[in-house]
Amino acid sequence: MNDRVFALPVKAIDDTPELCAARGWSLVDLGARVERMPEVLACTDARLLARLRAEVVGLGRERRMFAAVVPDGRVHSHACTAIARQGIVLADVSPHARVPLHLHRALSGAVVARQPRRLAGRSALVGGIGHRNFYHWLYDSLPRIGLVRDAGLDAVDRWIVPATELAVARELLARAGIAAEKLEPIGRGDHVVCDELVVTSAPGEVCEPTPRTVDFLRATLPADRSRIAGKRVYIARRGRRRIANEGALADLLRRFGFTTVAMEDLSLDAQIASVAGAETILAPHGAALSHLMHAGDGATLIECMPPGYCNASFFVLAGACGLRYAALAGEGGADRGAANAAAASSRDFVVDESKLEQTLAAALA
């Protein structure tokens, strides 16, 4: 009745391999998922570091990577949720971070779904959350292509991706070897059912890249990562979450040899080149730090975190890239009455000059 009339998922599971075994579907085990934490510098704000570590959910959690072929697999809406027969959401393929299975977004996002259109042949799912965000495209979606290839299942008729206004998304897919004519974009409310749907485990916990993901992306977006002595980059932000006293810090940054870069108006290649081989990167928390993977071996990230906000994305990424890490807590900017972390993360904030100087001196010693 549900499949014929409402076309809605009815439950979520977190063990696609078990479902495959029970139903006789093809499954390829791709090995254990491994996370790696960074070397943390002693100058890091201790309270902020404790909060960052508490945010990491994947460390020590044993998970297997996999790819599977799901007969009559469905993909729903711009979150590209994978759904098996009988309305079963594959939550280890399409995760909803830090919520119990019964609260998965796919179970509460609609009262009725349009009937799915049939896609003949074999389709592979690339799409995931954050279709408007560069970081999520890089670390939560694109690496699925590598997993499909590692499983030997990449002889597909199309690749299902979220419809997005993110201009660089098509370029990223092309560099990963996916031709435009092979793409099947899924937008809000779209619903497809595939003769065969190739799915993979999520590349890692949401916002927690792994060394395997970094290896795939470095091969997809190659750069000369030979460490350049003295290359120190400060990545400025031009939108929300800016360092409000950036101008007052300019002399300090010049004294320590930093070059300022703003990524917003640069091409993808220019963004990569701006950090390639860097020995030190300093920046406020933000998607431009996705390019950390191009820094020189053993480089150092100094991340300035907005007050009232804690996000371990780049803490974990630094570890996956084999980098050292330091964090500096920002001040001001966030109202004490801020409703939630998302509101706090959007506000400009201040970095104390003396604390920054101490951090730089310790990190660069």
C-alpha positions as CSV (number, residue, x, y, z in Angstrom):
1,M,0.0,0.0,0.0
2,N,2.7,2.5,1.0
3,D,4.9,1.7,-2.1
4,R,1.8,2.1,-4.4
5,V,0.3,5.2,-2.9
6,F,2.6,7.2,-0.6
7,A,6.0,5.9,-1.9
8,L,7.6,6.9,1.4
9,P,10.4,5.1,3.4
10,V,9.1,3.4,6.5
11,K,12.2,2.6,8.5
12,A,16.0,3.1,8.6
13,I,18.7,0.5,9.1
14,D,22.4,0.9,9.7
15,D,23.7,-2.4,8.4
16,T,23.4,-2.7,4.6
17,P,25.8,-5.6,4.5
18,E,23.5,-7.6,6.7
19,L,20.5,-6.8,4.5
20,C,22.5,-7.8,1.5
21,A,23.4,-11.1,3.0
22,A,19.8,-11.8,4.0
23,R,18.5,-11.0,0.5
24,G,21.3,-12.4,-1.6
25,W,22.4,-9.1,-3.0
26,S,25.9,-8.6,-4.3
27,L,28.3,-7.0,-1.8
28,V,32.0,-6.1,-1.9
29,D,33.9,-5.7,1.4
30,L,36.4,-2.8,1.0
31,G,38.1,-3.2,4.3
32,A,38.1,-1.4,7.6
33,R,37.4,2.3,7.9
34,V,40.3,4.0,9.6
35,E,40.4,7.5,11.1
36,R,43.6,9.3,12.1
37,M,43.9,12.2,14.6
38,P,46.5,15.0,14.1
39,E,49.5,15.8,16.2
40,V,48.2,18.6,18.4
41,L,50.5,21.4,19.3
42,A,50.9,22.3,23.0
43,C,49.9,25.9,22.3
44,T,46.3,24.8,21.5
45,D,43.5,26.2,23.6
46,A,42.9,23.2,26.1
47,R,39.2,23.7,26.5
48,L,38.6,24.0,22.8
49,L,40.7,20.9,22.2
50,A,38.6,18.9,24.6
51,R,35.4,20.0,22.8
52,L,36.9,19.1,19.4
53,R,37.8,15.6,20.6
54,A,34.4,15.1,22.1
55,E,32.9,16.0,18.7
56,V,34.7,13.2,16.9
57,V,32.3,10.2,16.7
58,G,34.2,7.8,14.3
59,L,37.4,7.3,16.2
60,G,37.5,3.9,17.8
61,R,34.1,2.9,16.1
62,E,34.7,-0.2,14.1
63,R,33.1,0.1,10.6
64,R,33.6,-1.7,7.4
65,M,33.7,0.0,4.0
66,F,31.6,-1.6,1.3
67,A,29.9,-1.4,-2.1
68,A,26.6,-3.2,-2.9
69,V,24.2,-3.7,-5.8
70,V,20.6,-3.1,-4.7
71,P,17.9,-4.4,-7.1
72,D,15.1,-1.9,-7.5
73,G,17.0,0.6,-5.3
74,R,15.5,4.0,-5.0
75,V,17.0,7.5,-4.6
76,H,14.9,10.3,-3.1
77,S,15.2,14.1,-3.2
78,H,18.2,16.3,-3.2
79,A,19.7,14.6,-0.2
80,C,20.0,11.5,-2.5
81,T,18.7,9.1,0.2
82,A,19.2,5.5,-0.8
83,I,16.1,3.3,-0.2
84,A,15.7,-0.4,-0.6
85,R,12.6,-2.4,-1.3
86,Q,9.8,-2.2,1.3
87,G,10.8,1.4,2.1
88,I,14.1,0.7,4.0
89,V,16.4,3.7,4.2
90,L,20.1,2.6,4.1
91,A,21.4,4.9,6.8
92,D,25.0,3.7,6.5
93,V,24.9,4.8,2.8
94,S,22.9,8.0,3.4
95,P,23.6,9.0,7.0
96,H,21.9,11.6,9.1
97,A,24.6,12.5,11.6
98,R,24.1,12.2,15.3
99,V,20.5,11.3,15.3
100,P,18.9,7.9,16.1
101,L,17.6,5.9,13.2
102,H,13.9,6.5,13.8
103,L,14.6,10.3,13.4
104,H,16.4,10.0,10.1
105,R,15.5,12.9,7.8
106,A,14.1,10.6,5.2
107,L,11.4,9.3,7.6
108,S,10.1,12.8,8.5
109,G,10.8,15.0,5.5
110,A,7.5,14.4,3.5
111,V,3.9,13.3,3.9
112,V,3.8,11.8,0.5
113,A,6.4,11.3,-2.2
114,R,5.9,11.3,-6.0
115,Q,5.9,7.9,-7.6
116,P,9.5,7.1,-8.7
117,R,10.5,7.1,-12.4
118,R,12.4,4.1,-13.6
119,L,16.0,4.2,-14.6
120,A,17.0,1.2,-16.7
121,G,20.3,-0.6,-16.3
122,R,22.8,0.0,-13.6
123,S,23.2,3.3,-11.8
124,A,25.7,4.4,-9.1
125,L,24.9,6.8,-6.3
126,V,27.4,9.6,-5.7
127,G,25.1,12.1,-4.0
128,G,24.9,12.8,-0.3
129,I,24.3,15.6,2.1
130,G,25.5,19.2,1.7
131,H,25.0,19.6,-2.0
132,R,25.5,23.3,-1.8
133,N,28.8,23.1,0.1
134,F,32.2,22.6,-1.4
135,Y,33.6,20.7,1.6
136,H,30.7,18.2,1.6
137,W,31.1,17.6,-2.2
138,L,34.8,16.9,-1.7
139,Y,34.7,14.7,1.4
140,D,31.2,13.3,1.7
141,S,30.3,12.7,-1.9
142,L,33.1,12.6,-4.4
143,P,35.1,9.8,-2.6
144,R,32.1,7.4,-3.3
145,I,33.3,7.3,-6.9
146,G,36.6,5.8,-5.7
147,L,34.8,3.2,-3.6
148,V,32.7,2.1,-6.5
149,R,35.8,1.8,-8.6
150,D,37.7,-0.1,-5.9
151,A,34.8,-2.6,-5.8
152,G,35.0,-3.0,-9.6
153,L,31.4,-1.9,-10.0
154,D,32.0,1.3,-12.1
155,A,30.7,-0.1,-15.4
156,V,27.4,1.8,-14.9
157,D,25.0,3.6,-17.2
158,R,24.8,6.7,-15.1
159,W,26.0,8.4,-11.9
160,I,23.3,9.8,-9.6
161,V,24.2,13.2,-8.1
162,P,22.3,15.9,-6.3
163,A,21.1,18.8,-8.5
164,T,23.1,21.8,-7.2
165,E,23.9,25.4,-7.9
166,L,27.5,24.9,-6.7
167,A,29.3,25.9,-9.8
168,V,32.4,23.9,-9.1
169,A,30.5,20.6,-8.6
170,R,30.5,19.6,-12.3
171,E,34.2,20.4,-12.5
172,L,34.9,18.2,-9.6
173,L,33.0,15.3,-11.1
174,A,34.8,15.8,-14.5
175,R,38.1,15.7,-12.8
176,A,37.0,12.4,-11.1
177,G,36.5,11.1,-14.6
178,I,32.7,11.3,-14.7
179,A,31.4,12.7,-18.1
180,A,28.6,15.2,-18.0
181,E,26.3,13.0,-20.2
182,K,26.6,10.2,-17.6
183,L,25.1,12.4,-14.8
184,E,21.6,12.0,-13.4
185,P,20.9,15.0,-11.2
186,I,18.3,14.6,-8.5
187,G,16.6,17.7,-7.2
188,R,14.2,18.5,-4.3
189,G,11.2,16.0,-4.5
190,D,12.7,14.0,-7.3
191,H,12.4,10.2,-6.9
192,V,13.9,7.4,-9.0
193,V,13.9,3.7,-8.9
194,C,16.8,1.9,-10.6
195,D,16.9,-1.6,-12.1
196,E,20.2,-1.9,-10.2
197,L,21.5,0.7,-7.8
198,V,25.2,0.6,-6.8
199,V,25.7,2.1,-3.3
200,T,28.6,2.5,-1.1
201,S,29.2,3.0,2.6
202,A,29.6,6.7,3.5
203,P,33.3,7.5,3.0
204,G,33.5,8.3,6.7
205,E,31.4,9.8,9.5
206,V,29.8,13.0,8.3
207,C,32.5,15.8,8.4
208,E,35.2,13.2,9.4
209,P,37.4,12.5,6.4
210,T,39.7,9.5,6.4
211,P,43.2,8.9,5.0
212,R,41.6,6.8,2.3
213,T,39.4,9.7,1.2
214,V,42.4,12.0,1.2
215,D,44.4,9.6,-0.9
216,F,41.6,9.5,-3.5
217,L,41.2,13.2,-3.6
218,R,44.9,13.9,-3.9
219,A,44.9,11.5,-7.0
220,T,41.8,13.2,-8.4
221,L,43.1,16.8,-7.8
222,P,46.9,16.4,-8.1
223,A,49.2,19.1,-7.0
224,D,52.9,19.5,-6.2
225,R,52.9,19.0,-2.5
226,S,56.7,19.3,-2.1
227,R,57.1,21.3,1.1
228,I,58.1,24.9,0.4
229,A,60.2,26.3,3.3
230,G,58.7,29.6,4.5
231,K,55.4,29.3,2.6
232,R,52.9,30.5,5.2
233,V,49.3,31.2,4.1
234,Y,46.6,33.1,5.8
235,I,43.2,32.2,4.3
236,A,40.8,35.2,4.7
237,R,37.0,34.9,4.4
238,R,35.0,37.4,2.5
239,G,31.5,36.2,3.6
240,R,30.2,35.3,7.0
241,R,32.4,34.2,9.9
242,R,35.1,36.7,9.1
243,I,37.8,37.7,11.6
244,A,36.6,41.2,12.3
245,N,39.9,42.6,13.4
246,E,41.8,41.1,10.4
247,G,43.2,44.6,9.5
248,A,44.7,45.0,12.9
249,L,46.4,41.7,12.6
250,A,48.0,42.5,9.2
251,D,51.4,43.7,10.6
252,L,51.6,40.6,12.9
253,L,51.0,38.3,10.0
254,R,53.5,40.0,7.8
255,R,56.1,39.8,10.5
256,F,55.6,36.1,10.7
257,G,55.8,35.8,6.9
258,F,52.2,35.1,6.0
259,T,50.7,35.8,2.6
260,T,47.0,36.5,2.6
261,V,44.7,34.6,0.2
262,A,40.9,34.9,-0.3
263,M,39.5,31.8,-2.2
264,E,36.2,33.2,-3.2
265,D,37.2,34.7,-6.6
266,L,39.9,32.1,-7.5
267,S,39.6,29.2,-9.9
268,L,39.8,25.7,-8.6
269,D,43.4,25.4,-9.8
270,A,44.4,28.8,-8.3
271,Q,42.9,27.8,-5.0
272,I,44.9,24.6,-5.0
273,A,48.1,26.4,-6.0
274,S,47.7,28.9,-3.2
275,V,48.2,26.3,-0.5
276,A,50.2,23.6,-2.4
277,G,53.4,22.8,-0.5
278,A,52.6,25.3,2.3
279,E,54.4,24.6,5.6
280,T,51.8,26.6,7.7
281,I,48.1,27.5,7.1
282,L,46.3,29.9,9.3
283,A,42.5,30.5,8.8
284,P,39.1,30.9,10.5
285,H,37.0,27.8,10.3
286,G,35.5,27.5,6.8
287,A,35.2,25.5,3.6
288,A,38.4,27.0,2.1
289,L,40.3,24.8,4.5
290,S,39.1,21.8,2.4
291,H,42.4,22.4,0.4
292,L,44.5,21.3,3.4
293,M,45.2,18.1,1.6
294,H,47.5,20.0,-0.8
295,A,49.7,21.4,2.0
296,G,53.3,20.1,2.4
297,D,53.9,16.9,4.3
298,G,53.9,17.5,8.0
299,A,52.6,21.1,7.6
300,T,50.8,22.9,10.4
301,L,47.2,24.1,10.5
302,I,46.2,26.9,12.9
303,E,42.4,27.1,13.0
304,C,40.6,30.1,14.5
305,M,37.3,28.9,15.9
306,P,34.3,31.2,16.3
307,P,33.2,31.7,19.9
308,G,30.2,29.5,20.9
309,Y,30.9,27.1,18.1
310,C,32.9,23.9,17.8
311,N,33.3,21.9,14.6
312,A,35.9,19.1,14.3
313,S,35.8,18.8,10.5
314,F,39.3,20.3,9.9
315,F,40.7,18.9,13.1
316,V,39.9,15.4,11.7
317,L,41.0,16.4,8.2
318,A,44.4,17.6,9.5
319,G,44.9,14.1,10.9
320,A,43.8,12.4,7.7
321,C,46.3,14.5,5.8
322,G,49.1,13.8,8.3
323,L,49.4,17.4,9.5
324,R,50.0,19.1,12.8
325,Y,47.1,21.1,14.4
326,A,46.6,24.0,16.7
327,A,43.3,25.7,17.6
328,L,42.7,29.2,18.8
329,A,39.4,30.3,20.3
330,G,37.9,33.5,18.9
331,E,36.3,36.1,21.1
332,G,33.3,38.5,20.8
333,G,30.9,38.5,17.9
334,A,28.5,35.8,19.2
335,D,25.7,37.1,21.3
336,R,25.3,35.3,24.6
337,G,21.7,34.6,23.7
338,A,22.6,33.0,20.4
339,A,19.9,30.4,19.7
340,N,22.2,27.6,18.5
341,A,25.6,26.8,17.2
342,A,24.6,27.5,13.6
343,A,23.8,31.1,14.5
344,A,27.1,31.4,16.4
345,S,29.0,30.1,13.4
346,S,27.6,32.8,11.1
347,R,28.9,35.8,13.0
348,D,32.1,37.6,12.6
349,F,34.5,37.3,15.5
350,V,37.7,38.7,17.0
351,V,41.1,37.0,17.4
352,D,43.2,38.3,20.3
353,E,46.4,39.6,18.8
354,S,48.6,38.7,21.8
355,K,47.2,35.1,21.9
356,L,47.7,34.8,18.1
357,E,51.3,36.0,18.4
358,Q,52.0,33.4,21.2
359,T,50.4,30.7,19.1
360,L,52.4,31.6,16.0
361,A,55.6,31.8,17.9
362,A,55.1,28.4,19.4
363,A,53.8,26.7,16.2
364,L,56.7,28.1,14.1
365,A,59.5,27.6,16.6
